[in-house]
Amino acid sequence: MTFGVLTLIAGCGPAGPLLSAATRLAVPVVVGEIIAGLVIGRTGFGLLDLTDPTLIFLSAVGFAMLMFVVGTRLPLRDARLRRALGRAVVATVVSFAVAAPVGWLIAGASGIHHPALFGLLLAASSAAVVLPVLQERGLTSGPGLEVAAWVVLLDVATIVAVPLALTPVRAARIAAGGVAVTAAAIAVYVVIHALRRNTTVARVRGYSRDRRWAFDLRLSLFVLFGLAALAARFGTSILVAGFAAGLIVAWAGEPERLSGQLLGVAEGFFVPLFFVTLGAQLNFRSLGSSHRDAALAVGLAACIVACHLLVAVVMRMPWPSGLLASAQLGLPAAVVSLGLAQHLIGPGAAAAIVVAALISLGACSLGAALLARRVATA
């Protein structure tokens, strides 16, 4: 790793906001970052050494911070959302029941013998995508609230299950690591909750607010990296550590300035670096030369949307809710990143999974528009 390579990656970062701002289609920022990675990576000019240990480590930090941000965005303190959790639990169970057999079929047809992986992709949804869309469309009550609760539970359940699905032979060790990280996260939350009543801590936080010391951010990063170190010690994915650290912040209800600081550190550098590096690892050329990879992209996208539509119908939700809930972002990124690192999937299949996720974002936008229209005319 050199400053030249770092400059190249940082130069790719603005591609996301520029693409998003240049269109009225609400293109997610990560799309531009992945495209930039494609240009400088395997699909394009091959300018990055993807075996560089420093680059691999920085990308892992970006992955942990992505999961951290996803966790912080879950509205765990929203009482309305908690009241909707009853039906959401049933919808989540139905989602996995629908996705499991379809995942087996896709695994057999694709030649990638990881049905649990495809089951998770089919069941998953992204709260980081869906919740802002609901707020933007004014769908924060009624059917929109049901979708929000369903998506939050799906997001939590699928993210926690990813390490187990990718390496089932190490399930016992991964589960033990997950329990250790969870226990540590709970202990950290208890300590934070107790310290917030301490007058000395309150005074330091007041100084931090007035003098811009970013004290809460420093503690948050300490917790994130500490949980990540514990996860690495047990051989558990840092996905769990990042997500657990984010949940602590979300449940503790930390101030808005911390959210802004987190977004500055994460979205300003580490998360774009992760998505640029992820795009660099993909081989989109194979989608044109490999009929199997191209068919996987189209088939997986169609099945993701179909499974969510079916669950919405079974749960007697408005059918556009299924389109809205089909959005995926964090989980496909996790599956592709971990799958490539563990050589469970190839660059072509990884590209197909990313394409399917991008198609699901389009389905989400369409579902939001249809649901908003339906609510307005009801």
KOLVO-408791 format. One record per residue (C-alpha): residue number from 1; residue in one letter; chain; z, y, x. Coordinates in Angstrom, 3 decimals. Last residue first. Layout:
KOLVO-408791
+-----+-----+-------+----------+----------+----------+
:   n : res : chain :       pz :       py :       px :
+-----+-----+-------+----------+----------+----------+
: NUM :   A :     A :        Z :        Y :        X :
...
+-----+-----+-------+----------+----------+----------+
//
This chain:
KOLVO-408791
+-----+-----+-------+----------+----------+----------+
:   n : res : chain :       pz :       py :       px :
+-----+-----+-------+----------+----------+----------+
: 378 :   A :     A :    0.478 :    5.195 :  -57.306 :
: 377 :   T :     A :   -2.429 :    7.347 :  -56.049 :
: 376 :   A :     A :   -0.604 :    8.669 :  -52.955 :
: 375 :   V :     A :    0.898 :    5.255 :  -52.162 :
: 374 :   R :     A :   -2.552 :    3.624 :  -52.221 :
: 373 :   R :     A :   -4.071 :    6.337 :  -50.071 :
: 372 :   A :     A :   -1.273 :    5.994 :  -47.524 :
: 371 :   L :     A :   -1.704 :    2.206 :  -47.534 :
: 370 :   L :     A :   -5.460 :    2.506 :  -46.945 :
: 369 :   A :     A :   -5.063 :    4.967 :  -44.069 :
: 368 :   A :     A :   -2.305 :    2.919 :  -42.443 :
: 367 :   G :     A :   -4.340 :   -0.287 :  -42.791 :
: 366 :   L :     A :   -7.359 :    1.306 :  -41.105 :
: 365 :   S :     A :   -5.253 :    2.508 :  -38.172 :
: 364 :   C :     A :   -3.662 :   -0.925 :  -37.831 :
: 363 :   A :     A :   -7.050 :   -2.670 :  -37.891 :
: 362 :   G :     A :   -8.171 :   -0.431 :  -35.031 :
: 361 :   L :     A :   -5.064 :   -1.361 :  -33.058 :
: 360 :   S :     A :   -5.830 :   -5.034 :  -33.743 :
: 359 :   I :     A :   -9.212 :   -4.588 :  -32.051 :
: 358 :   L :     A :   -7.414 :   -3.402 :  -28.905 :
: 357 :   A :     A :   -5.192 :   -6.490 :  -28.974 :
: 356 :   A :     A :   -8.213 :   -8.799 :  -29.281 :
: 355 :   V :     A :   -9.807 :   -7.040 :  -26.304 :
: 354 :   V :     A :   -6.611 :   -7.551 :  -24.272 :
: 353 :   I :     A :   -6.521 :  -11.265 :  -25.112 :
: 352 :   A :     A :  -10.192 :  -11.654 :  -24.148 :
: 351 :   A :     A :   -9.576 :   -9.893 :  -20.821 :
: 350 :   A :     A :   -6.753 :  -12.340 :  -20.079 :
: 349 :   A :     A :   -9.094 :  -15.227 :  -20.905 :
: 348 :   G :     A :  -11.567 :  -13.895 :  -18.366 :
: 347 :   P :     A :   -8.936 :  -13.179 :  -15.699 :
: 346 :   G :     A :   -7.641 :  -16.766 :  -15.919 :
: 345 :   I :     A :   -4.591 :  -18.045 :  -17.762 :
: 344 :   L :     A :   -1.513 :  -19.975 :  -16.633 :
: 343 :   H :     A :   -1.794 :  -18.747 :  -13.055 :
: 342 :   Q :     A :    1.884 :  -17.658 :  -13.062 :
: 341 :   A :     A :    1.054 :  -14.022 :  -12.242 :
: 340 :   L :     A :   -1.947 :  -14.085 :  -14.586 :
: 339 :   G :     A :    0.128 :  -15.415 :  -17.471 :
: 338 :   L :     A :    2.982 :  -13.000 :  -16.793 :
: 337 :   S :     A :    0.743 :   -9.929 :  -16.910 :
: 336 :   V :     A :   -1.450 :  -11.240 :  -19.735 :
: 335 :   V :     A :    1.472 :  -12.303 :  -21.915 :
: 334 :   A :     A :    3.383 :   -9.077 :  -21.258 :
: 333 :   A :     A :    0.363 :   -6.879 :  -22.021 :
: 332 :   P :     A :   -0.302 :   -8.952 :  -25.143 :
: 331 :   L :     A :    3.355 :   -8.376 :  -26.169 :
: 330 :   G :     A :    3.477 :   -4.635 :  -25.544 :
: 329 :   L :     A :    0.364 :   -3.675 :  -27.524 :
: 328 :   Q :     A :   -0.288 :   -5.315 :  -30.857 :
: 327 :   A :     A :   -1.099 :   -3.875 :  -34.273 :
: 326 :   S :     A :   -1.243 :   -6.491 :  -37.054 :
: 325 :   A :     A :    1.480 :   -4.771 :  -39.092 :
: 324 :   L :     A :   -0.895 :   -2.121 :  -40.496 :
: 323 :   L :     A :   -3.505 :   -4.672 :  -41.514 :
: 322 :   G :     A :   -0.834 :   -6.724 :  -43.272 :
: 321 :   S :     A :    0.573 :   -3.641 :  -44.989 :
: 320 :   P :     A :   -2.950 :   -3.032 :  -46.346 :
: 319 :   W :     A :   -2.261 :   -6.029 :  -48.671 :
: 318 :   P :     A :    0.519 :   -4.253 :  -50.565 :
: 317 :   M :     A :    3.582 :   -6.480 :  -50.101 :
: 316 :   R :     A :    4.011 :   -9.536 :  -52.255 :
: 315 :   M :     A :    5.655 :  -11.539 :  -49.436 :
: 314 :   V :     A :    2.853 :  -14.144 :  -49.605 :
: 313 :   V :     A :    0.229 :  -11.383 :  -49.655 :
: 312 :   A :     A :    1.754 :   -9.613 :  -46.645 :
: 311 :   V :     A :    2.058 :  -12.926 :  -44.791 :
: 310 :   L :     A :   -1.630 :  -13.682 :  -45.435 :
: 309 :   L :     A :   -2.694 :  -10.244 :  -44.199 :
: 308 :   H :     A :   -0.668 :  -10.743 :  -41.019 :
: 307 :   C :     A :   -2.300 :  -14.109 :  -40.345 :
: 306 :   A :     A :   -5.805 :  -12.773 :  -41.069 :
: 305 :   V :     A :   -5.425 :   -9.805 :  -38.697 :
: 304 :   I :     A :   -4.277 :  -11.973 :  -35.789 :
: 303 :   C :     A :   -6.870 :  -14.634 :  -36.679 :
: 302 :   A :     A :   -9.750 :  -12.166 :  -36.519 :
: 301 :   A :     A :   -8.575 :  -10.766 :  -33.185 :
: 300 :   L :     A :   -8.143 :  -14.268 :  -31.740 :
: 299 :   G :     A :  -11.599 :  -15.331 :  -32.897 :
: 298 :   V :     A :  -13.347 :  -12.269 :  -31.468 :
: 297 :   A :     A :  -11.641 :  -12.422 :  -28.078 :
: 296 :   L :     A :  -11.774 :  -16.239 :  -27.861 :
: 295 :   A :     A :  -15.477 :  -16.239 :  -28.728 :
: 294 :   A :     A :  -16.141 :  -13.856 :  -25.847 :
: 293 :   D :     A :  -14.088 :  -16.022 :  -23.485 :
: 292 :   R :     A :  -15.903 :  -19.187 :  -24.594 :
: 291 :   H :     A :  -19.346 :  -17.574 :  -24.440 :
: 290 :   S :     A :  -18.756 :  -16.740 :  -20.788 :
: 289 :   S :     A :  -21.288 :  -14.368 :  -19.227 :
: 288 :   G :     A :  -20.671 :  -11.246 :  -21.272 :
: 287 :   L :     A :  -16.936 :  -11.766 :  -21.667 :
: 286 :   S :     A :  -16.879 :  -12.867 :  -18.018 :
: 285 :   R :     A :  -17.782 :   -9.350 :  -16.950 :
: 284 :   F :     A :  -14.502 :   -8.160 :  -18.452 :
: 283 :   N :     A :  -12.573 :   -9.584 :  -15.516 :
: 282 :   L :     A :   -8.988 :   -8.362 :  -15.774 :
: 281 :   Q :     A :   -6.743 :   -7.730 :  -12.767 :
: 280 :   A :     A :   -7.744 :   -4.059 :  -12.468 :
: 279 :   G :     A :   -6.832 :   -3.494 :  -16.116 :
: 278 :   L :     A :   -3.306 :   -4.743 :  -15.415 :
: 277 :   T :     A :   -3.090 :   -2.479 :  -12.367 :
: 276 :   V :     A :   -4.097 :    0.512 :  -14.498 :
: 275 :   F :     A :   -1.655 :   -0.624 :  -17.207 :
: 274 :   F :     A :    1.268 :   -0.963 :  -14.791 :
: 273 :   L :     A :    0.493 :    2.289 :  -12.971 :
: 272 :   P :     A :    0.316 :    4.053 :  -16.334 :
: 271 :   V :     A :    3.802 :    2.655 :  -17.127 :
: 270 :   F :     A :    5.271 :    3.733 :  -13.778 :
: 269 :   F :     A :    3.918 :    7.258 :  -13.500 :
: 268 :   G :     A :    4.278 :    9.878 :  -16.235 :
: 267 :   E :     A :    4.961 :    7.438 :  -19.052 :
: 266 :   A :     A :    8.044 :    5.994 :  -17.357 :
: 265 :   V :     A :    9.553 :    8.953 :  -15.505 :
: 264 :   G :     A :    8.622 :   11.623 :  -18.047 :
: 263 :   L :     A :    9.191 :    9.346 :  -21.015 :
: 262 :   L :     A :   12.676 :    8.610 :  -19.762 :
: 261 :   Q :     A :   13.396 :   12.315 :  -19.308 :
: 260 :   G :     A :   12.220 :   13.109 :  -22.824 :
: 259 :   S :     A :   14.266 :   10.297 :  -24.310 :
: 258 :   L :     A :   17.276 :   11.501 :  -22.322 :
: 257 :   R :     A :   16.796 :   15.033 :  -23.688 :
: 256 :   E :     A :   16.858 :   13.626 :  -27.199 :
: 255 :   P :     A :   20.457 :   12.466 :  -26.804 :
: 254 :   E :     A :   21.530 :    8.786 :  -26.638 :
: 253 :   G :     A :   21.930 :    6.859 :  -29.873 :
: 252 :   A :     A :   24.000 :    4.040 :  -28.400 :
: 251 :   W :     A :   21.853 :    1.517 :  -30.259 :
: 250 :   A :     A :   18.581 :    2.883 :  -28.874 :
: 249 :   V :     A :   19.930 :    3.211 :  -25.311 :
: 248 :   I :     A :   21.331 :   -0.316 :  -25.359 :
: 247 :   L :     A :   18.095 :   -1.607 :  -26.928 :
: 246 :   G :     A :   16.127 :   -0.122 :  -24.038 :
: 245 :   A :     A :   18.284 :   -1.945 :  -21.490 :
: 244 :   A :     A :   17.738 :   -5.198 :  -23.404 :
: 243 :   F :     A :   13.951 :   -4.661 :  -23.428 :
: 242 :   G :     A :   13.844 :   -4.027 :  -19.702 :
: 241 :   A :     A :   16.014 :   -7.056 :  -18.915 :
: 240 :   V :     A :   14.091 :   -9.393 :  -21.232 :
: 239 :   L :     A :   10.738 :   -8.349 :  -19.755 :
: 238 :   I :     A :   12.260 :   -8.805 :  -16.300 :
: 237 :   S :     A :   11.393 :  -12.465 :  -16.836 :
: 236 :   T :     A :   14.139 :  -14.967 :  -16.070 :
: 235 :   G :     A :   14.416 :  -16.604 :  -12.655 :
: 234 :   F :     A :   18.208 :  -16.337 :  -12.744 :
: 233 :   R :     A :   18.395 :  -13.833 :   -9.887 :
: 232 :   A :     A :   15.330 :  -12.016 :  -11.217 :
: 231 :   A :     A :   17.089 :  -11.496 :  -14.553 :
: 230 :   L :     A :   20.192 :  -10.176 :  -12.787 :
: 229 :   A :     A :   18.078 :   -7.774 :  -10.724 :
: 228 :   A :     A :   16.338 :   -6.610 :  -13.904 :
: 227 :   L :     A :   19.722 :   -6.051 :  -15.571 :
: 226 :   G :     A :   20.798 :   -3.894 :  -12.625 :
: 225 :   F :     A :   17.470 :   -2.073 :  -12.574 :
: 224 :   L :     A :   17.765 :   -1.096 :  -16.222 :
: 223 :   V :     A :   21.480 :   -0.256 :  -16.061 :
: 222 :   F :     A :   21.034 :    1.994 :  -13.010 :
: 221 :   L :     A :   17.969 :    3.544 :  -14.648 :
: 220 :   S :     A :   20.064 :    4.401 :  -17.691 :
: 219 :   L :     A :   22.875 :    5.804 :  -15.538 :
: 218 :   R :     A :   20.458 :    8.102 :  -13.704 :
: 217 :   L :     A :   18.892 :    9.171 :  -16.986 :
: 216 :   D :     A :   22.286 :   10.022 :  -18.447 :
: 215 :   F :     A :   23.099 :   12.204 :  -15.415 :
: 214 :   A :     A :   19.802 :   14.129 :  -15.580 :
: 213 :   W :     A :   21.354 :   16.880 :  -13.409 :
: 212 :   R :     A :   19.877 :   19.637 :  -15.535 :
: 211 :   R :     A :   22.635 :   22.228 :  -14.931 :
: 210 :   D :     A :   23.662 :   22.723 :  -18.573 :
: 209 :   R :     A :   23.076 :   19.158 :  -19.723 :
: 208 :   S :     A :   24.498 :   17.647 :  -16.548 :
: 207 :   Y :     A :   27.566 :   19.870 :  -16.742 :
: 206 :   G :     A :   28.128 :   18.653 :  -20.289 :
: 205 :   R :     A :   27.647 :   15.065 :  -19.174 :
: 204 :   V :     A :   30.245 :   15.628 :  -16.465 :
: 203 :   R :     A :   32.674 :   17.082 :  -19.039 :
: 202 :   A :     A :   32.151 :   14.175 :  -21.419 :
: 201 :   V :     A :   32.755 :   11.723 :  -18.576 :
: 200 :   T :     A :   36.008 :   13.483 :  -17.722 :
: 199 :   T :     A :   37.074 :   13.590 :  -21.372 :
: 198 :   N :     A :   36.560 :    9.843 :  -21.899 :
: 197 :   R :     A :   35.344 :    9.040 :  -25.403 :
: 196 :   R :     A :   31.804 :    8.327 :  -24.190 :
: 195 :   L :     A :   33.314 :    5.940 :  -21.664 :
: 194 :   A :     A :   34.302 :    3.419 :  -24.353 :
: 193 :   H :     A :   30.825 :    3.201 :  -25.891 :
: 192 :   I :     A :   29.283 :    2.980 :  -22.435 :
: 191 :   V :     A :   31.618 :    0.134 :  -21.473 :
: 190 :   V :     A :   30.882 :   -1.763 :  -24.693 :
: 189 :   Y :     A :   27.125 :   -1.219 :  -24.194 :
: 188 :   V :     A :   27.348 :   -2.495 :  -20.616 :
: 187 :   A :     A :   29.189 :   -5.611 :  -21.782 :
: 186 :   I :     A :   26.514 :   -6.246 :  -24.412 :
: 185 :   A :     A :   23.782 :   -5.869 :  -21.775 :
: 184 :   A :     A :   25.615 :   -8.232 :  -19.408 :
: 183 :   A :     A :   25.891 :  -10.839 :  -22.166 :
: 182 :   T :     A :   22.195 :  -10.439 :  -22.965 :
: 181 :   V :     A :   21.225 :  -10.756 :  -19.282 :
: 180 :   A :     A :   23.363 :  -13.890 :  -18.891 :
: 179 :   V :     A :   22.033 :  -15.405 :  -22.132 :
: 178 :   G :     A :   18.463 :  -14.726 :  -21.046 :
: 177 :   G :     A :   19.169 :  -16.265 :  -17.650 :
: 176 :   A :     A :   20.536 :  -19.388 :  -19.322 :
: 175 :   A :     A :   17.484 :  -19.492 :  -21.607 :
: 174 :   I :     A :   15.172 :  -19.180 :  -18.606 :
: 173 :   R :     A :   17.025 :  -21.976 :  -16.813 :
: 172 :   A :     A :   16.869 :  -24.265 :  -19.861 :
: 171 :   A :     A :   13.252 :  -23.382 :  -20.715 :
: 170 :   R :     A :   11.901 :  -24.074 :  -17.239 :
: 169 :   V :     A :    9.432 :  -26.704 :  -18.473 :
: 168 :   P :     A :    8.608 :  -24.347 :  -21.383 :
: 167 :   T :     A :    7.003 :  -21.800 :  -19.011 :
: 166 :   L :     A :    4.864 :  -19.401 :  -21.037 :
: 165 :   A :     A :    6.566 :  -19.939 :  -24.397 :
: 164 :   L :     A :   10.086 :  -19.561 :  -23.006 :
: 163 :   P :     A :    9.192 :  -16.315 :  -21.199 :
: 162 :   V :     A :    7.551 :  -14.934 :  -24.385 :
: 161 :   A :     A :   10.383 :  -15.724 :  -26.837 :
: 160 :   V :     A :   12.374 :  -12.501 :  -26.353 :
: 159 :   I :     A :    9.227 :  -10.425 :  -26.876 :
: 158 :   T :     A :    8.284 :  -12.419 :  -29.973 :
: 157 :   A :     A :   11.652 :  -12.058 :  -31.709 :
: 156 :   V :     A :   12.156 :   -8.346 :  -30.963 :
: 155 :   D :     A :    8.658 :   -7.271 :  -32.005 :
: 154 :   L :     A :    8.664 :   -9.454 :  -35.098 :
: 153 :   L :     A :   12.023 :   -8.011 :  -36.167 :
: 152 :   V :     A :   10.811 :   -4.430 :  -35.687 :
: 151 :   V :     A :    7.516 :   -5.156 :  -37.472 :
: 150 :   W :     A :    9.228 :   -6.545 :  -40.576 :
: 149 :   A :     A :   11.652 :   -3.612 :  -40.778 :
: 148 :   A :     A :    8.823 :   -1.086 :  -40.411 :
: 147 :   V :     A :    6.599 :   -2.886 :  -42.949 :
: 146 :   E :     A :    9.366 :   -2.816 :  -45.537 :
: 145 :   L :     A :    9.929 :    0.897 :  -44.825 :
: 144 :   G :     A :    6.240 :    1.618 :  -45.352 :
: 143 :   P :     A :    6.287 :   -0.209 :  -48.666 :
: 142 :   G :     A :    8.963 :    2.174 :  -50.021 :
: 141 :   S :     A :   10.019 :    4.834 :  -47.505 :
: 140 :   T :     A :    8.852 :    6.229 :  -44.159 :
: 139 :   L :     A :    5.136 :    6.242 :  -44.986 :
: 138 :   G :     A :    4.488 :    9.913 :  -44.204 :
: 137 :   R :     A :    1.234 :    9.106 :  -42.412 :
: 136 :   E :     A :    2.494 :   10.356 :  -39.030 :
: 135 :   Q :     A :    5.814 :    8.582 :  -39.506 :
: 134 :   L :     A :    4.141 :    5.273 :  -40.325 :
: 133 :   V :     A :    1.806 :    5.644 :  -37.329 :
: 132 :   P :     A :    4.799 :    6.385 :  -35.056 :
: 131 :   L :     A :    6.464 :    3.171 :  -36.300 :
: 130 :   V :     A :    3.361 :    0.963 :  -35.947 :
: 129 :   V :     A :    2.534 :    1.509 :  -32.272 :
: 128 :   A :     A :    5.906 :    1.171 :  -30.521 :
: 127 :   A :     A :    6.919 :   -1.345 :  -33.208 :
: 126 :   S :     A :    4.185 :   -3.667 :  -31.963 :
: 125 :   S :     A :    3.449 :   -6.826 :  -33.936 :
: 124 :   A :     A :    3.513 :  -10.488 :  -33.043 :
: 123 :   A :     A :    2.728 :  -13.553 :  -35.137 :
: 122 :   L :     A :   -0.733 :  -14.332 :  -33.783 :
: 121 :   L :     A :    0.184 :  -13.529 :  -30.180 :
: 120 :   L :     A :    3.333 :  -15.638 :  -30.470 :
: 119 :   G :     A :    1.415 :  -18.619 :  -31.811 :
: 118 :   F :     A :   -1.176 :  -18.160 :  -29.078 :
: 117 :   L :     A :    1.497 :  -18.559 :  -26.410 :
: 116 :   A :     A :    3.097 :  -21.466 :  -28.260 :
: 115 :   P :     A :   -0.279 :  -23.231 :  -28.312 :
: 114 :   H :     A :   -0.517 :  -23.170 :  -24.504 :
: 113 :   H :     A :   -3.305 :  -25.578 :  -23.607 :
: 112 :   I :     A :   -6.013 :  -23.056 :  -22.823 :
: 111 :   G :     A :   -9.153 :  -25.046 :  -23.668 :
: 110 :   S :     A :  -10.197 :  -22.377 :  -26.151 :
: 109 :   A :     A :  -10.683 :  -24.686 :  -29.151 :
: 108 :   G :     A :   -7.461 :  -26.618 :  -28.637 :
: 107 :   A :     A :   -5.365 :  -23.515 :  -28.028 :
: 106 :   I :     A :   -6.970 :  -21.795 :  -31.026 :
: 105 :   L :     A :   -6.120 :  -24.712 :  -33.329 :
: 104 :   W :     A :   -2.524 :  -24.940 :  -32.092 :
: 103 :   G :     A :   -2.082 :  -21.198 :  -32.588 :
: 102 :   V :     A :   -3.358 :  -21.527 :  -36.162 :
: 101 :   P :     A :   -0.668 :  -24.143 :  -36.800 :
: 100 :   A :     A :    2.115 :  -21.867 :  -35.438 :
:  99 :   A :     A :    0.960 :  -18.507 :  -36.847 :
:  98 :   V :     A :    1.688 :  -19.181 :  -40.526 :
:  97 :   A :     A :    5.201 :  -20.520 :  -39.943 :
:  96 :   F :     A :    5.869 :  -17.775 :  -37.403 :
:  95 :   S :     A :    4.886 :  -15.078 :  -39.892 :
:  94 :   V :     A :    6.820 :  -16.786 :  -42.719 :
:  93 :   V :     A :    9.995 :  -16.575 :  -40.626 :
:  92 :   T :     A :    9.326 :  -12.896 :  -39.949 :
:  91 :   A :     A :    8.655 :  -12.173 :  -43.623 :
:  90 :   V :     A :   11.955 :  -13.842 :  -44.563 :
:  89 :   V :     A :   13.833 :  -11.735 :  -42.002 :
:  88 :   A :     A :   12.021 :   -8.602 :  -43.238 :
:  87 :   R :     A :   13.106 :   -9.316 :  -46.800 :
:  86 :   G :     A :   16.739 :   -9.057 :  -45.727 :
:  85 :   L :     A :   16.140 :   -6.332 :  -43.095 :
:  84 :   A :     A :   15.365 :   -3.595 :  -45.615 :
:  83 :   R :     A :   18.950 :   -2.313 :  -45.695 :
:  82 :   R :     A :   18.938 :   -2.068 :  -41.889 :
:  81 :   L :     A :   15.847 :    0.154 :  -42.017 :
:  80 :   R :     A :   17.502 :    2.525 :  -44.442 :
:  79 :   A :     A :   20.573 :    2.734 :  -42.205 :
:  78 :   D :     A :   18.504 :    3.901 :  -39.205 :
:  77 :   R :     A :   20.653 :    3.255 :  -36.117 :
:  76 :   L :     A :   18.368 :    0.510 :  -34.769 :
:  75 :   P :     A :   15.268 :    2.710 :  -34.876 :
:  74 :   L :     A :   13.394 :    0.790 :  -32.140 :
:  73 :   R :     A :   11.872 :    3.307 :  -29.745 :
:  72 :   T :     A :   14.386 :    2.648 :  -26.952 :
:  71 :   G :     A :   13.315 :   -1.003 :  -26.770 :
:  70 :   V :     A :    9.624 :   -0.159 :  -26.310 :
:  69 :   V :     A :   10.578 :    2.361 :  -23.588 :
:  68 :   F :     A :   12.537 :   -0.296 :  -21.686 :
:  67 :   M :     A :    9.722 :   -2.826 :  -22.141 :
:  66 :   L :     A :    7.366 :   -0.333 :  -20.500 :
:  65 :   M :     A :   10.002 :    0.390 :  -17.839 :
:  64 :   A :     A :   10.191 :   -3.282 :  -16.908 :
:  63 :   F :     A :    6.387 :   -3.504 :  -16.732 :
:  62 :   G :     A :    6.242 :   -0.369 :  -14.575 :
:  61 :   V :     A :    8.823 :   -1.859 :  -12.215 :
:  60 :   A :     A :    6.699 :   -5.029 :  -12.079 :
:  59 :   S :     A :    3.646 :   -2.895 :  -11.256 :
:  58 :   L :     A :    5.590 :   -1.295 :   -8.413 :
:  57 :   F :     A :    6.473 :   -4.775 :   -7.123 :
:  56 :   I :     A :    2.889 :   -6.070 :   -7.285 :
:  55 :   L :     A :    1.610 :   -2.925 :   -5.572 :
:  54 :   T :     A :    4.167 :   -3.390 :   -2.795 :
:  53 :   P :     A :    3.303 :   -7.090 :   -2.472 :
:  52 :   D :     A :   -0.452 :   -6.338 :   -2.026 :
:  51 :   T :     A :   -2.238 :   -9.308 :   -3.648 :
:  50 :   L :     A :   -4.166 :   -7.075 :   -6.074 :
:  49 :   D :     A :   -5.850 :   -5.277 :   -3.194 :
:  48 :   L :     A :   -7.458 :   -2.484 :   -5.186 :
:  47 :   L :     A :  -10.974 :   -1.053 :   -4.791 :
:  46 :   G :     A :  -12.786 :   -3.931 :   -6.485 :
:  45 :   F :     A :  -15.674 :   -1.749 :   -7.688 :
:  44 :   G :     A :  -15.805 :   -2.727 :  -11.345 :
:  43 :   T :     A :  -14.634 :   -5.776 :  -13.304 :
:  42 :   R :     A :  -12.272 :   -6.863 :  -10.549 :
:  41 :   G :     A :  -10.605 :   -3.477 :  -10.203 :
:  40 :   I :     A :  -11.496 :    0.221 :   -9.845 :
:  39 :   V :     A :  -13.489 :    0.504 :  -13.091 :
:  38 :   L :     A :  -11.358 :   -1.995 :  -15.018 :
:  37 :   G :     A :   -8.216 :   -0.080 :  -14.070 :
:  36 :   A :     A :   -9.709 :    3.098 :  -15.527 :
:  35 :   I :     A :  -10.466 :    1.159 :  -18.714 :
:  34 :   I :     A :   -6.849 :   -0.054 :  -18.846 :
:  33 :   E :     A :   -5.554 :    3.513 :  -18.500 :
:  32 :   G :     A :   -7.964 :    4.795 :  -21.148 :
:  31 :   V :     A :   -6.812 :    2.143 :  -23.610 :
:  30 :   V :     A :   -3.149 :    2.790 :  -22.738 :
:  29 :   V :     A :   -3.366 :    6.264 :  -24.289 :
:  28 :   P :     A :   -3.921 :    4.843 :  -27.756 :
:  27 :   V :     A :   -7.175 :    5.984 :  -29.435 :
:  26 :   A :     A :   -6.323 :    8.212 :  -32.388 :
:  25 :   L :     A :   -9.904 :    8.118 :  -33.737 :
:  24 :   R :     A :  -10.401 :   11.859 :  -33.442 :
:  23 :   T :     A :  -11.670 :   11.528 :  -29.890 :
:  22 :   A :     A :  -11.412 :   13.496 :  -26.645 :
:  21 :   A :     A :   -7.614 :   13.740 :  -26.700 :
:  20 :   S :     A :   -7.134 :    9.962 :  -26.422 :
:  19 :   L :     A :   -9.734 :    9.705 :  -23.668 :
:  18 :   L :     A :   -8.102 :   12.520 :  -21.680 :
:  17 :   P :     A :   -4.576 :   11.146 :  -22.294 :
:  16 :   G :     A :   -5.546 :    7.725 :  -20.899 :
:  15 :   A :     A :   -7.777 :    8.883 :  -18.030 :
:  14 :   P :     A :   -4.887 :   10.999 :  -16.717 :
:  13 :   G :     A :   -3.413 :    7.915 :  -14.974 :
:  12 :   C :     A :   -6.516 :    6.968 :  -12.990 :
:  11 :   G :     A :   -5.800 :    9.644 :  -10.392 :
:  10 :   A :     A :   -2.324 :    8.175 :   -9.960 :
:   9 :   I :     A :   -3.941 :    4.844 :   -9.092 :
:   8 :   L :     A :   -6.302 :    6.387 :   -6.540 :
:   7 :   T :     A :   -3.540 :    8.549 :   -5.074 :
:   6 :   L :     A :   -1.334 :    5.471 :   -4.659 :
:   5 :   V :     A :   -4.179 :    3.707 :   -2.873 :
:   4 :   G :     A :   -4.608 :    6.668 :   -0.525 :
:   3 :   F :     A :   -0.856 :    6.961 :   -0.057 :
:   2 :   T :     A :   -0.985 :    3.433 :    1.307 :
:   1 :   M :     A :    0.000 :    0.000 :    0.000 :
+-----+-----+-------+----------+----------+----------+
//
